[in-house]
């Protein structure tokens, strides 16, 4: 990483369908940051990069191309196998930018990229700081704390947690007290996701803590 480059933020979640792409769009717009999704699996016409691009209003953000674009909507290791590709950790290179970079992961931390490497290994390789997206459901305390324990055991810095969707004060309080992490913001359940809502939701995120 060059001296001019700020430490990238890697947005990961406690599982899949948690709201990583929504939170990525909000943070990219708030910071006028660059965006990079290293691995895209599934319908490439509705890829996360395109989704985030369609929700961002500023003219500064650059959307960097994926390192791997896989056609099947499965875990990266399985999608790659079907496509006849092997994902290699050393193929991932941080895009060159002096802007803040937001990296969006695929699924959660223990999602496999190949026979031996997981998303968490990619985060470590890229030297990124994690923004963890949590969502309230039965079992989410367990999934959130397990994710935090894994990151701490790998000595990966954690910027904090964003809670997405319906709030549960009891769960959130427990997670924050136990983990001693910062709450970076709470994003309510959104029915109408547009450039305007994404821009307005930036007010609910605080990354200066």
N, C-alpha and C positions, 0 to 999 in steps of 0.2 A: 504494500500500500504506500503510495507516495505521500509525502508530508502534507501536500495540499489537500489530500483526500480526507474527509471526515470519516469516522468509524461508521460503517453502514449499519442500518437497523434491519434485522431479519424478523419478519412478522410470521410467527408460527402459531399454531392453535393446539388446544388440548385434544383435538380430534378432527374429524372432517366435517364440513358443513357448519362450521363454528362462526364464520364471518370474517375470515382472513382477508378476502378480496375487498369486502366493504371497508374494513378498517384500513387496508392498504390505500384504497382510493382516498379516504378521509385524510390520512397522514401525508400522502403525496401532495394533495391539494393544499393542505395547511402549510406545509414547509416548501411548497413549489419544488419538491424533491424529484430526483430521477427514480425510475421504477425498473425492476428487473425480476423476472420469474425464471429461475434457472432451468426448471423442468416443467413442461406443460404436458399433461396426459389428457387425452379425450378429444372432444370436438374442437378442432383447431379454428373453426369459424366463429366459435364463441369463447375463444381463449381468454384467460384472465387478463392478459396484457391489453386485449381489445376492450374488455369490460372496463378496466381502470381508465384507459385512455378516453373512453366515451363519457366518463363521469368527472373528468378533471377539466377545469375551466382555464387554468393559467397557461401561459405560452412558454414558460421556462422549462417545465418538466420534459425530460427526454426518456423515451421508452426503449430500453435496450433489448436486443433480440435474445430469445431463449437459447440456451446451450443445447438443450434437447427438446424436440417437438415430437411427441409420441401420439399416435392416432387413436389408441384405445383408452377408454375411461376407467382404467384400473390403477393399482399401485404402480409407481414408476418401474419397479423391477419387472413386473409382469407385463406391463405395456411395452417395455423395451424388448422383452423376450419375443413377444408376438410380432413386433416390428423388425425383429432380427438385428437388434442393436444391443450393445453392452454399454451401460452407463459407466464412465470412468471418472473417478473423483478428480484426477489431475487434469481433466479437460475443462474444469470450471475455472474461469479466470474473472476476477472482478472487472466489470466495465470501467474504463478510464473516464473519470469525471471529477471535477473539483466541487461538484454539487453534492448535497446530501443524497445518499442512495438508499432506497427502500427495496429490500429483497423479500419476495413472497415465497414461502415454502409450499410444499405439496403435502396435504394431510398433517399429521402430527409429527413428533420428534423421532419416533421409532419406525417411521415408514421406510421400507427398504428401497435403496437405489440399485443395488446389485446383490451378489451373494454375501458380501461382507460389510458394505457401507450403508449407513442410514442417513436420514436427513440431518440428524444431530452431528454426524461427522462432517457433513458439508458446511454446517454453520461454523464448526470449529476451524475448518480449513480456510473459510473466508474471513475469519477474524471479526465476525459481526457481533453486535450487541442485540439481544433478543427483546422484542415486544411480544408478550404472550397474550393471545386472545382466549378468553374463557367465556363460557355461556352456561347459564343455569339450567341444569336438568338433574334428575336423580343419578347420582354417581359423579357429578361434575367436581365435587370437592376432591374426591379421590384422584380423578384424572388430572386436575389442576396441580395438586400437590406432588403427584408422581412426576409430572412434567418439570416442575420446579426442582425437585430433588435430582433428577437426571442432569439438568443444566448446571446445577451447583456442583455435582460430582465431577463434571467435565470442566469445571472452572470457567464456564461460559458466562460472560456478564449479562445480567438481566436488567433492562431499563425499567421494566414494570409490567403491570397487567392492565389490559383493557377488558372490561366486562361488556359483552354485547347481548342485546335482547332483553327479555323480561328480567327485572331486577329481583334479587332475593337477598335482602340485607343481611340475614343470618348467615348464609353461605359465604357471601362476599367478605363479611367481617371476619369470619373464621379463617378464610384463606389469607387475608391480609395480615391478621394477627400472627398466624402460625408461620407464614413465610417471611414476614418483615419486609415485604416488597411494597413499592409505591403503586397506588392505583393511578393509572395515567388517564383514566376517564371511563365513563359509562355511556354506551350508545344504546338508546332505546330501540324497541321493536319498530322497524320502519316498513311501512307498506308501499310508499311511493319513493323509489330511489331515483333521484335525478341529480343533475349538476348542482342545482340550487340547494337540495338537501345535503349533499356531500359537503358543499362549501360551508353551510350553516353548522353542520355537525362538528366541524373543526374547532368550534368554540368550546366543545365539551372535552377536548383532548388537551392535556397539559404535559408537554415533554421537557419542561425546564426544571422539573424537580430533580 
